[in-house]
Amino acid sequence: MASFLQTKAAKLLIYLLTYVGAVVQAQSRLLPGSCSFESNTCGYESDADHASWVLHRDGHFVAVEALNDDMEGSSGSGIEPKKEVTGILLSPPLEHQEWSCMRLVYQIAESGHLEVLQRSEGRSFDKPLWSSQVPSDSWIIASVDLQNSSEPFRIVINGRAGPSAGSSVAIFEIHISPGYCLECDFEEPLLCGYNNQWNVNVNWYVGGGGVQLVHNNMPKDHTYHNKTACRLSLACTLSSLFTRHINNRAMVFEVGFNSPRGGHVAVDDISFSPEFCNRDTEPTFDPSIANCDFESGLCLYTQDRAFGSSWRRVSVKPNIFRNGDHTTGAGSFLLAHSQLGPRSGYVSRVISPTLPGNTKFCLRFYFLLKGFNQTEQALAVYLLQQGGKQEKIWTQAEKSRGIWILADVTFQTSQPAKMAFVTTCRSFWDCGSVALDDISLNLGDCELTAGFPSSGLLGHCDFEAGLCGYTQDKVSDSADWHQRRGSTPTSYTGPRGDHTMGLGYYMYIEASPMLPGQNARLVSQPVRGNRGPQCLQFFYHMYGTGTGKLRVLAVKDGEEELLWQRSGEQSIAWLRAQVEYQSQSRHQIVFEATRGGSVRSDIAIDDIMLDSGPCPEMEVRARVGSSNEIE
């Protein structure tokens, strides 16, 4: 396989020399972690726990290749692959105080997978930055943004060569330079990831220097005044699109001419930044003032007493009859019993602090309805502006489900306003109970953070987009965990919805096909050891008269350590568990559920969070009263 890659390298040598030559002026700006692999690996080392990345004997690239079985008597040619081979390449410690761009020249032959991650000391997991498993007959350039960091970190390159013969993953060069990868001065013979939407009459070209265009009276480029810029040559009244996709959204440069004579347009030195361009336009409002989980009071929310009734902050001691709060299962939330209203036309309002105008917000909160016949009037959110003007921005159209459901609302107001959560009731017979919990407010559009709340949290899995690296233990168990949404098939056991959104996914064991005492084990990806404490948090659901046992174990070097367990029926609500433990060596977390004495023994888990550091204090003050539960 090395000879194959060597041949490919020779064929593309001119192309790569052109690429390298184009960035000669930037060589002095290369940051530590860059490497051409000409004669050594520049401090990059293979992880001893995996296969080694091998530097080609003539230099130029490092590779991890599939292992072959050379035993006589093998079928076919006598050379059959053994298995997939994984190699971990670790950079030396890097210190980048500012954002930087890593460009990786790589190739995947036959089958394989290449992944780039960032490893910070004291973190349980490496942060994924980029990955690909698309094979190619040529070298490919990938761009990866490296966020600024006040602490040293390592780049982790995970290469997996597939099981088929001839599979390999190779790296030709690693090039790290200051600034964001989205910056483009068009000095390289590439378009920095931008794509020209080709038109028979109108197109973008990389111009300047020796590039000659008809009627080329364009100015020199902005960067060096003698190099290249991205120009648009037009010959008719058409438009051309110049596009780059950023976080699944397209940044488009479009130009059009209304004259048949056409013309020229030039674009140069495109750059992006996560910071605001002008301090004067940077929002100073902190939207977190409108966040509240109601564990310690109403936060900055107030009651509107003008309507003669109010929401009440309550807590419920979790059991098989009552739903707890959304935050922990046993904490506090707001409750409005509209059946207990003093008159028909019942209205109850809780009002947020004032929000500034001319700002887009993303509001998220959890609500629970029970007993309503007319749910379109059960709960609504209004904007209350000066002068008594009010605007409805959200209302509930779902039927009463008796589970916590996530709502997200994107809204914008032209002038300062307050949010009002309003529950109404026309008559005693139409109304029920409304619960509200975990309100959060952020700047921007909710669609831009569609994976809330887990998309940006390392080590967090809500099972909405898969199993997050968790796998079934096919050796030590007798059944499987299943991914599901909604209620479980067997009545009077299992949850009615997931914990994350109410309408999403969770993992559970279905007790019906299992025998008493049989178990299912879900195993995490390897977790790095840490000298300090590590915190595992998750939500579990154990409801049913025949509920068995749920255990959490740490497995290292074949040895198992029990970290946490619960047995028997616990609650009809999702409950939060926190486990603080220490392990200085590499290990895996196992969730083991054992079936109890009857088919009403479903057990579920959701929203797993694992990270370094001690667990936060969890304050739960459950109070039981005559009307503080949702029955």
C-alpha positions as CSV (number, residue, x, y, z in Angstrom):
1,M,0.0,0.0,0.0
2,A,2.9,2.3,0.6
3,S,4.0,2.0,-3.0
4,F,0.5,2.8,-4.1
5,L,0.5,6.0,-2.1
6,Q,4.0,6.8,-3.3
7,T,2.8,6.6,-6.9
8,K,-0.1,8.9,-6.1
9,A,2.2,11.3,-4.4
10,A,4.4,11.4,-7.5
11,K,1.5,12.0,-9.8
12,L,0.2,14.9,-7.7
13,L,3.6,16.4,-6.9
14,I,3.3,19.3,-9.3
15,Y,-0.1,20.1,-7.9
16,L,1.1,20.0,-4.3
17,L,4.2,22.0,-5.2
18,T,2.0,24.6,-6.7
19,Y,-0.1,24.6,-3.5
20,V,3.0,24.8,-1.3
21,G,4.6,27.5,-3.5
22,A,1.6,29.6,-3.3
23,V,1.8,29.9,0.4
24,V,5.6,30.5,0.6
25,Q,5.0,34.0,1.8
26,A,3.0,32.6,4.7
27,Q,5.7,30.1,5.8
28,S,7.1,32.5,8.3
29,R,3.7,32.6,9.9
30,L,3.4,28.8,10.4
31,L,2.5,27.9,14.0
32,P,3.8,25.0,16.1
33,G,2.1,21.8,15.1
34,S,2.7,22.2,11.4
35,C,4.6,19.4,9.7
36,S,5.6,18.4,6.2
37,F,6.8,14.9,7.3
38,E,9.8,15.2,5.1
39,S,12.3,13.5,7.4
40,N,10.5,13.2,10.8
41,T,7.2,13.6,12.4
42,C,7.9,17.1,14.0
43,G,7.1,15.8,17.5
44,Y,3.9,13.9,16.6
45,E,3.9,10.5,18.3
46,S,1.7,7.4,18.0
47,D,-0.4,6.4,21.0
48,A,1.1,3.2,22.4
49,D,-2.3,1.7,23.0
50,H,-3.1,1.6,19.3
51,A,-1.4,0.8,16.0
52,S,1.5,3.0,15.0
53,W,1.4,5.7,12.3
54,V,4.4,4.9,10.0
55,L,6.6,7.5,8.4
56,H,7.3,6.4,4.8
57,R,10.9,5.5,4.2
58,D,11.4,8.3,1.7
59,G,9.5,10.8,3.9
60,H,6.6,12.9,2.6
61,F,3.7,11.2,4.5
62,V,2.7,9.1,7.5
63,A,0.1,6.3,7.2
64,V,-1.8,3.7,9.1
65,E,-2.6,0.6,7.0
66,A,-4.7,-2.5,7.2
67,L,-3.1,-5.6,8.6
68,N,-2.8,-8.7,6.4
69,D,-2.7,-12.4,7.3
70,D,0.2,-14.0,5.4
71,M,-0.6,-17.5,6.6
72,E,-0.4,-20.2,4.0
73,G,-3.7,-21.8,3.0
74,S,-5.7,-18.5,3.1
75,S,-8.4,-18.2,0.4
76,G,-7.8,-16.4,-2.8
77,S,-4.4,-14.8,-3.1
78,G,-3.4,-16.0,0.4
79,I,-3.6,-12.5,1.8
80,E,-6.7,-11.6,3.7
81,P,-7.2,-8.7,6.0
82,K,-7.4,-9.4,9.7
83,K,-9.4,-6.5,11.0
84,E,-9.8,-2.7,11.0
85,V,-6.7,-1.0,12.3
86,T,-6.8,2.1,14.4
87,G,-3.9,4.5,14.9
88,I,-3.8,7.6,17.1
89,L,-1.3,10.4,16.3
90,L,-0.7,12.9,19.0
91,S,0.8,16.4,18.4
92,P,3.2,17.9,20.9
93,P,1.5,20.3,23.4
94,L,0.4,23.5,21.6
95,E,-0.4,26.9,23.0
96,H,-2.5,29.0,20.7
97,Q,-3.7,32.2,22.4
98,E,-5.6,33.2,19.2
99,W,-7.7,31.4,16.7
100,S,-5.8,29.4,14.1
101,C,-6.4,27.4,11.0
102,M,-5.2,23.8,10.5
103,R,-5.1,22.6,6.9
104,L,-4.7,18.8,6.5
105,V,-3.5,17.2,3.3
106,Y,-4.8,13.6,3.5
107,Q,-5.9,10.5,1.6
108,I,-8.2,7.6,2.4
109,A,-7.5,4.6,0.2
110,E,-10.1,1.8,-0.3
111,S,-11.9,2.2,3.0
112,G,-11.2,4.0,6.3
113,H,-12.0,6.9,8.6
114,L,-10.0,9.9,9.6
115,E,-10.9,12.2,12.5
116,V,-9.3,15.3,14.0
117,L,-9.9,16.0,17.7
118,Q,-8.6,18.4,20.4
119,R,-7.4,17.1,23.7
120,S,-7.2,19.3,26.7
121,E,-5.6,18.2,30.0
122,G,-8.2,17.3,32.6
123,R,-11.0,16.6,30.1
124,S,-12.7,13.2,30.0
125,F,-13.2,13.2,26.3
126,D,-11.5,14.6,23.2
127,K,-13.4,17.4,21.4
128,P,-14.3,16.3,17.8
129,L,-13.3,18.9,15.2
130,W,-13.6,17.2,11.8
131,S,-13.9,13.8,10.2
132,S,-14.2,12.0,6.9
133,Q,-14.6,8.5,5.6
134,V,-14.9,9.2,1.9
135,P,-12.2,7.4,-0.1
136,S,-10.2,9.3,-2.7
137,D,-7.7,8.5,-5.5
138,S,-5.9,11.8,-4.8
139,W,-4.7,14.0,-1.9
140,I,-7.4,16.2,-0.4
141,I,-7.1,19.3,1.6
142,A,-9.3,19.8,4.7
143,S,-9.6,23.0,6.8
144,V,-10.2,22.9,10.5
145,D,-10.6,25.9,12.8
146,L,-8.7,25.7,16.1
147,Q,-10.3,27.9,18.8
148,N,-8.1,30.1,20.9
149,S,-7.1,28.5,24.2
150,S,-5.5,29.8,27.4
151,E,-4.3,26.3,28.3
152,P,-2.1,23.9,26.3
153,F,-3.8,21.3,24.2
154,R,-2.9,18.5,21.8
155,I,-4.2,17.7,18.3
156,V,-5.4,14.1,18.1
157,I,-5.5,12.5,14.7
158,N,-7.5,9.2,14.7
159,G,-6.9,7.1,11.6
160,R,-8.8,3.8,11.0
161,A,-7.8,1.7,8.0
162,G,-10.7,-0.5,6.9
163,P,-10.7,-4.3,7.0
164,S,-10.4,-4.6,3.2
165,A,-7.0,-5.3,1.6
166,G,-5.2,-2.2,0.5
167,S,-7.0,0.1,2.9
168,S,-5.0,2.9,4.4
169,V,-5.2,6.4,5.8
170,A,-2.3,8.8,5.1
171,I,-1.3,12.4,5.9
172,F,0.9,14.4,3.6
173,E,1.1,17.7,5.4
174,I,-0.2,19.6,8.4
175,H,-0.2,23.3,8.0
176,I,-1.3,25.6,10.9
177,S,-1.4,29.3,10.4
178,P,-2.9,32.2,12.4
179,G,-6.5,33.4,11.8
180,Y,-9.7,31.6,10.8
181,C,-9.9,29.1,8.0
182,L,-12.7,31.2,6.5
183,E,-10.2,34.0,5.8
184,C,-9.3,34.0,2.2
185,D,-7.0,36.2,0.2
186,F,-7.1,34.0,-2.9
187,E,-3.3,33.7,-3.0
188,E,-3.5,29.9,-3.1
189,P,-4.6,28.2,-6.4
190,L,-7.8,27.3,-4.6
191,L,-11.0,29.1,-3.6
192,C,-10.7,28.5,0.1
193,G,-13.7,26.2,0.0
194,Y,-15.9,28.6,-2.0
195,N,-17.6,27.2,-5.1
196,N,-18.5,29.0,-8.3
197,Q,-22.0,28.3,-9.5
198,W,-21.1,28.0,-13.1
199,N,-23.0,30.0,-15.7
200,V,-22.5,29.8,-19.4
201,N,-22.1,33.6,-19.6
202,V,-21.2,34.7,-16.1
203,N,-18.5,33.2,-13.8
204,W,-16.1,34.0,-11.1
205,Y,-12.3,33.6,-11.7
206,V,-9.2,33.8,-9.6
207,G,-7.6,36.8,-11.4
208,G,-4.7,39.2,-11.1
209,G,-1.0,38.6,-11.7
210,G,-0.5,36.8,-15.1
211,V,-4.2,36.1,-15.5
212,Q,-5.5,37.9,-18.6
213,L,-9.2,38.7,-19.2
214,V,-10.9,40.5,-22.0
215,H,-11.1,44.2,-21.2
216,N,-9.1,43.5,-18.0
217,N,-8.9,47.0,-16.5
218,M,-9.3,45.7,-12.9
219,P,-7.1,47.1,-10.1
220,K,-4.4,45.0,-8.5
221,D,-5.4,42.8,-5.6
222,H,-5.9,44.4,-2.1
223,T,-3.5,42.2,-0.2
224,Y,-0.2,42.6,-2.0
225,H,-1.2,44.9,-4.9
226,N,0.4,42.5,-7.4
227,K,-1.1,39.1,-6.8
228,T,-4.5,37.7,-7.2
229,A,-8.1,38.5,-6.4
230,C,-11.4,36.7,-7.1
231,R,-12.9,38.5,-10.0
232,L,-16.2,38.2,-11.8
233,S,-16.1,38.4,-15.6
234,L,-19.5,39.2,-17.1
235,A,-20.7,39.3,-20.7
236,C,-24.5,39.8,-20.4
237,T,-27.3,40.8,-18.0
238,L,-27.0,37.7,-15.8
239,S,-25.9,37.1,-12.2
240,S,-23.4,34.7,-10.8
241,L,-23.2,33.1,-7.3
242,F,-20.1,32.6,-5.3
243,T,-20.8,30.3,-2.4
244,R,-19.3,28.8,0.7
245,H,-21.2,26.6,3.2
246,I,-20.7,27.5,6.9
247,N,-22.3,25.3,9.5
248,N,-24.8,24.0,6.9
249,R,-25.6,27.5,5.8
250,A,-24.5,29.2,2.6
251,M,-22.6,32.5,2.5
252,V,-23.3,33.8,-1.0
253,F,-21.6,36.6,-3.0
254,E,-24.0,37.5,-5.9
255,V,-23.6,40.1,-8.6
256,G,-25.7,41.1,-11.5
257,F,-25.5,43.6,-14.3
258,N,-28.3,45.4,-16.2
259,S,-26.2,46.2,-19.2
260,P,-25.4,43.9,-22.1
261,R,-21.9,45.3,-22.1
262,G,-21.2,43.4,-18.8
263,G,-18.4,44.5,-16.6
264,H,-16.1,43.3,-13.8
265,V,-16.4,42.9,-10.0
266,A,-13.6,42.0,-7.6
267,V,-13.7,40.4,-4.1
268,D,-10.6,40.0,-1.9
269,D,-9.6,39.4,1.6
270,I,-12.7,37.7,3.0
271,S,-12.5,37.2,6.8
272,F,-14.9,36.1,9.5
273,S,-14.8,36.4,13.3
274,P,-16.9,35.0,16.2
275,E,-16.5,38.5,17.7
276,F,-18.5,41.6,16.9
277,C,-17.0,43.9,14.2
278,N,-17.6,47.0,16.2
279,R,-17.7,47.3,20.0
280,D,-20.4,50.0,19.6
281,T,-22.8,47.4,18.1
282,E,-22.1,44.6,20.5
283,P,-25.1,43.7,22.6
284,T,-24.6,44.5,26.3
285,F,-27.8,42.9,27.5
286,D,-27.4,39.6,29.4
287,P,-30.4,37.4,28.4
288,S,-29.6,35.0,31.3
289,I,-31.5,37.4,33.6
290,A,-34.7,35.7,32.2
291,N,-33.4,32.2,33.0
292,C,-35.1,30.3,35.9
293,D,-35.4,26.7,37.1
294,F,-37.5,27.8,40.1
295,E,-35.3,25.8,42.5
296,S,-34.6,28.9,44.7
297,G,-37.6,31.1,44.1
298,L,-39.1,33.0,41.1
299,C,-35.7,34.5,40.1
300,L,-36.6,37.9,38.5
301,Y,-40.2,36.9,37.5
302,T,-43.2,38.5,39.1
303,Q,-46.8,37.7,39.5
304,D,-49.6,39.8,38.0
305,R,-52.0,40.1,41.0
306,A,-54.5,42.1,39.0
307,F,-56.3,39.0,37.9
308,G,-57.0,37.7,41.3
309,S,-54.9,34.4,41.0
310,S,-51.3,33.4,40.6
311,W,-48.9,30.7,39.6
312,R,-47.4,29.0,42.6
313,R,-44.0,27.6,43.1
314,V,-44.3,24.0,44.3
315,S,-42.3,20.8,44.6
316,V,-43.4,17.2,44.6
317,K,-41.9,14.3,46.5
318,P,-41.4,11.8,43.6
319,N,-43.4,8.6,43.7
320,I,-45.4,6.4,41.4
321,F,-48.4,8.8,41.3
322,R,-46.9,12.2,40.9
323,N,-44.8,13.9,38.2
324,G,-41.8,15.8,39.6
325,D,-40.2,18.9,38.1
326,H,-38.2,18.7,34.9
327,T,-34.9,19.9,36.3
328,T,-34.2,16.9,38.6
329,G,-37.5,15.1,39.0
330,A,-37.7,16.1,42.7
331,G,-37.2,19.9,42.6
332,S,-39.5,22.9,42.2
333,F,-41.6,24.2,39.3
334,L,-44.4,26.7,38.7
335,L,-48.0,25.4,38.8
336,A,-51.4,26.9,37.9
337,H,-54.5,25.0,38.9
338,S,-57.1,26.7,36.7
339,Q,-59.8,24.5,38.1
340,L,-59.4,26.3,41.4
341,G,-59.9,29.7,39.8
342,P,-62.2,32.1,41.7
343,R,-64.4,32.8,38.6
344,S,-65.0,31.7,35.0
345,G,-62.7,33.3,32.5
346,Y,-59.8,32.5,34.9
347,V,-56.4,34.1,33.9
348,S,-53.1,33.8,35.6
349,R,-49.9,35.6,34.5
350,V,-46.2,35.4,35.5
351,I,-44.1,38.1,33.9
352,S,-40.4,38.3,33.0
353,P,-37.9,41.1,33.5
354,T,-37.8,43.8,30.7
355,L,-36.1,42.8,27.5
356,P,-34.5,45.4,25.2
357,G,-36.0,46.2,21.8
358,N,-34.5,45.6,18.3
359,T,-33.0,42.3,19.4
360,K,-33.8,38.8,18.3
361,F,-34.3,36.2,21.1
362,C,-34.6,32.5,21.4
363,L,-36.9,31.4,24.3
364,R,-36.9,27.8,25.5
365,F,-39.0,26.4,28.4
366,Y,-40.7,23.2,29.5
367,F,-44.4,22.9,30.1
368,L,-46.8,20.1,31.2
369,L,-50.5,20.0,30.8
370,K,-53.0,17.7,32.4
371,G,-56.8,17.7,32.5
372,F,-57.5,20.3,29.8
373,N,-60.2,19.8,27.2
374,Q,-59.4,23.0,25.3
375,T,-55.6,23.0,25.2
376,E,-55.3,25.9,22.7
377,Q,-56.2,28.1,25.7
378,A,-54.2,26.3,28.3
379,L,-50.9,28.2,28.0
380,A,-49.7,31.1,25.8
381,V,-46.7,33.5,25.8
382,Y,-47.3,37.2,25.2
383,L,-45.0,40.2,24.7
384,L,-46.2,43.1,26.9
385,Q,-45.0,46.5,25.5
386,Q,-45.4,50.0,26.9
387,G,-48.8,51.5,26.4
388,G,-50.6,48.3,27.1
389,K,-49.9,46.8,23.7
390,Q,-49.5,43.0,23.8
391,E,-48.5,40.4,21.1
392,K,-49.0,36.7,21.3
393,I,-45.7,34.9,20.2
394,W,-46.6,31.3,21.2
395,T,-49.6,29.2,22.1
396,Q,-50.0,25.5,22.8
397,A,-51.9,23.4,20.2
398,E,-50.9,19.9,21.4
399,K,-53.3,17.8,23.4
400,S,-52.7,17.2,27.1
401,R,-50.0,14.5,27.5
402,G,-49.1,14.7,31.1
403,I,-45.3,14.9,30.3
404,W,-42.8,17.7,30.2
405,I,-42.5,19.1,26.7
406,L,-39.8,21.5,25.3
407,A,-41.0,24.6,23.5
408,D,-38.8,27.0,21.7
409,V,-39.8,30.4,20.3
410,T,-37.8,32.8,18.2
411,F,-39.1,36.4,18.5
412,Q,-38.1,40.0,18.0
413,T,-39.6,43.2,19.4
414,S,-39.1,46.7,18.1
415,Q,-39.2,48.2,21.6
416,P,-38.6,47.1,25.2
417,A,-41.0,44.5,26.3
418,K,-41.7,41.8,29.0
419,M,-42.7,38.2,28.4
420,A,-45.9,37.0,30.1
421,F,-46.7,33.3,30.5
422,V,-50.5,33.2,30.6
423,T,-52.9,30.4,31.4
424,T,-56.6,30.9,30.8
425,C,-59.8,28.9,31.4
426,R,-63.4,29.7,30.2
427,S,-65.2,27.3,32.6
428,F,-64.5,24.8,35.4
429,W,-65.1,21.8,33.1
430,D,-62.6,22.8,30.4
431,C,-59.6,23.4,32.6
432,G,-56.9,21.4,34.3
433,S,-53.3,21.9,35.6
434,V,-50.5,23.8,33.9
435,A,-46.8,23.4,35.0
436,L,-43.8,25.5,33.9
437,D,-40.1,24.9,34.4
438,D,-36.6,25.6,33.2
439,I,-37.0,28.8,31.3
440,S,-34.0,29.9,29.3
441,L,-33.4,32.9,27.0
442,N,-30.6,33.4,24.5
443,L,-29.7,35.9,21.8
444,G,-30.3,34.9,18.3
445,D,-32.4,32.4,16.4
446,C,-33.5,29.0,17.9
447,E,-32.8,27.3,14.6
448,L,-29.1,28.1,14.8
449,T,-28.9,25.9,18.0
450,A,-31.4,23.2,16.9
451,G,-29.4,20.6,18.9
452,F,-30.2,22.2,22.3
453,P,-29.4,21.4,24.9
454,S,-26.7,18.9,24.1
455,S,-25.1,19.8,20.8
456,G,-22.4,22.0,22.3
457,L,-21.7,19.9,25.4
458,L,-18.8,17.5,25.2
459,G,-19.6,14.1,26.7
460,H,-23.3,14.8,26.7
461,C,-25.7,12.4,24.9
462,D,-29.5,12.8,24.6
463,F,-29.8,10.0,22.0
464,E,-31.5,12.4,19.5
465,A,-28.9,11.9,16.8
466,G,-27.8,8.3,17.6
467,L,-26.0,6.5,20.4
468,C,-23.0,9.0,20.7
469,G,-20.5,6.2,20.7
470,Y,-22.3,3.9,23.2
471,T,-22.5,0.3,22.1
472,Q,-24.3,-2.9,23.1
473,D,-22.2,-5.3,25.2
474,K,-22.7,-8.5,23.2
475,V,-20.5,-10.6,25.5
476,S,-21.6,-10.0,29.1
477,D,-25.4,-9.5,28.7
478,S,-28.4,-11.4,27.3
479,A,-30.5,-8.5,25.8
480,D,-30.2,-5.1,24.3
481,W,-31.0,-1.5,25.1
482,H,-33.4,0.1,22.5
483,Q,-33.8,3.6,21.3
484,R,-37.4,4.8,21.5
485,R,-39.6,7.9,21.5
486,G,-43.1,8.1,23.1
487,S,-44.3,5.6,25.7
488,T,-43.1,2.0,25.9
489,P,-45.4,-0.8,24.5
490,T,-46.3,-2.3,27.9
491,S,-48.8,-0.3,30.0
492,Y,-48.1,0.8,33.5
493,T,-44.3,0.7,33.0
494,G,-41.7,2.9,31.3
495,P,-41.8,6.6,30.5
496,R,-44.4,8.4,28.4
497,G,-41.8,10.5,26.7
498,D,-38.1,11.3,26.9
499,H,-36.6,13.7,29.4
500,T,-34.8,16.0,26.9
501,M,-37.8,17.4,25.0
502,G,-40.7,15.2,25.9
503,L,-41.1,14.2,22.2
504,G,-37.6,13.0,21.6
505,Y,-35.6,9.8,22.1
506,Y,-34.3,7.8,25.0
507,M,-32.8,4.4,25.7
508,Y,-34.7,1.6,27.5
509,I,-35.0,-2.1,28.0
510,E,-38.2,-3.8,27.0
511,A,-38.9,-6.4,29.7
512,S,-41.6,-8.4,27.8
513,P,-39.2,-10.6,25.7
514,M,-36.7,-10.9,28.6
515,L,-36.7,-13.5,31.4
516,P,-36.4,-12.5,35.1
517,G,-32.8,-11.8,35.9
518,Q,-31.6,-11.2,32.4
519,N,-29.7,-8.0,31.8
520,A,-28.7,-5.5,29.0
521,R,-25.5,-3.5,29.1
522,L,-24.7,-0.3,27.3
523,V,-21.0,0.6,27.1
524,S,-19.5,4.1,26.6
525,Q,-16.6,4.9,24.4
526,P,-13.2,4.9,26.3
527,V,-12.9,7.6,28.9
528,R,-9.5,9.1,29.6
529,G,-8.2,8.8,33.2
530,N,-7.9,11.9,35.4
531,R,-6.1,12.6,38.6
532,G,-9.0,14.6,39.9
533,P,-12.7,13.7,40.3
534,Q,-15.0,13.0,37.4
535,C,-18.7,13.6,37.4
536,L,-21.3,11.4,35.7
537,Q,-24.9,12.8,35.5
538,F,-27.9,11.2,33.9
539,F,-31.6,10.8,34.1
540,Y,-33.3,7.5,34.8
541,H,-36.8,6.2,34.8
542,M,-37.9,3.2,36.8
543,Y,-41.6,2.8,36.9
544,G,-43.5,-0.5,37.1
545,T,-44.5,-3.0,39.8
546,G,-42.0,-5.5,38.6
547,T,-39.0,-3.1,38.1
548,G,-35.6,-4.7,38.5
549,K,-32.2,-3.1,38.9
550,L,-30.2,-0.4,37.3
551,R,-26.4,-0.3,37.9
552,V,-23.6,2.0,36.7
553,L,-20.1,0.5,36.5
554,A,-16.6,1.6,35.6
555,V,-14.7,-1.1,33.6
556,K,-10.9,-0.9,33.4
557,D,-8.5,-3.7,32.5
558,G,-11.3,-6.2,32.7
559,E,-12.2,-5.3,36.3
560,E,-15.6,-3.8,37.2
561,E,-16.3,-1.2,39.9
562,L,-19.8,-0.4,41.0
563,L,-20.4,3.3,41.0
564,W,-24.2,3.6,41.5
565,Q,-27.4,1.4,41.7
566,R,-31.1,1.5,42.2
567,S,-33.6,-1.3,42.6
568,G,-37.3,-1.5,42.4
569,E,-39.9,1.0,41.4
570,Q,-38.8,4.6,42.0
571,S,-41.1,7.1,40.4
572,I,-43.4,7.9,37.4
573,A,-41.1,10.9,36.7
574,W,-37.6,11.1,35.3
575,L,-35.1,11.4,38.2
576,R,-31.6,12.8,38.0
577,A,-28.6,10.8,39.3
578,Q,-25.1,12.2,40.1
579,V,-22.1,10.0,40.5
580,E,-18.7,11.4,41.4
581,Y,-15.7,9.1,41.1
582,Q,-12.0,8.9,40.4
583,S,-10.0,6.9,37.9
584,Q,-6.5,7.7,36.8
585,S,-6.5,5.1,34.0
586,R,-8.4,4.6,30.8
587,H,-11.9,3.1,31.5
588,Q,-15.4,2.7,30.2
589,I,-18.8,3.4,31.7
590,V,-21.4,0.7,31.6
591,F,-25.2,1.1,32.2
592,E,-26.6,-2.3,33.2
593,A,-30.3,-2.9,33.5
594,T,-31.7,-6.1,34.9
595,R,-35.2,-7.3,34.3
596,G,-37.4,-7.7,37.4
597,G,-40.1,-10.3,38.2
598,S,-42.8,-9.2,35.7
599,V,-43.2,-7.6,32.3
600,R,-43.8,-4.3,34.0
601,S,-40.1,-3.9,34.4
602,D,-39.0,-1.4,31.7
603,I,-36.0,0.8,32.7
604,A,-35.0,3.9,30.8
605,I,-32.1,6.4,30.7
606,D,-31.6,9.8,29.0
607,D,-29.4,12.9,28.9
608,I,-26.0,11.4,30.0
609,M,-23.4,13.9,30.9
610,L,-19.8,12.9,31.7
611,D,-17.0,15.4,32.4
612,S,-14.0,16.1,34.6
613,G,-14.3,17.9,37.9
614,P,-16.6,17.5,40.9
615,C,-20.3,17.2,40.5
616,P,-22.3,20.4,41.3
617,E,-24.3,20.5,44.4
618,M,-27.9,19.3,43.9
619,E,-30.3,20.9,46.2
620,V,-33.7,19.2,46.4
621,R,-36.3,20.4,48.9
622,A,-39.5,18.3,48.3
623,R,-42.6,19.5,49.9
624,V,-46.0,17.8,49.8
625,G,-49.2,19.7,50.1
626,S,-52.9,19.2,49.3
627,S,-52.8,20.8,45.8
628,N,-49.2,20.9,44.7
629,E,-49.1,17.9,42.5
630,I,-50.3,17.3,39.0
631,E,-52.7,14.4,39.5
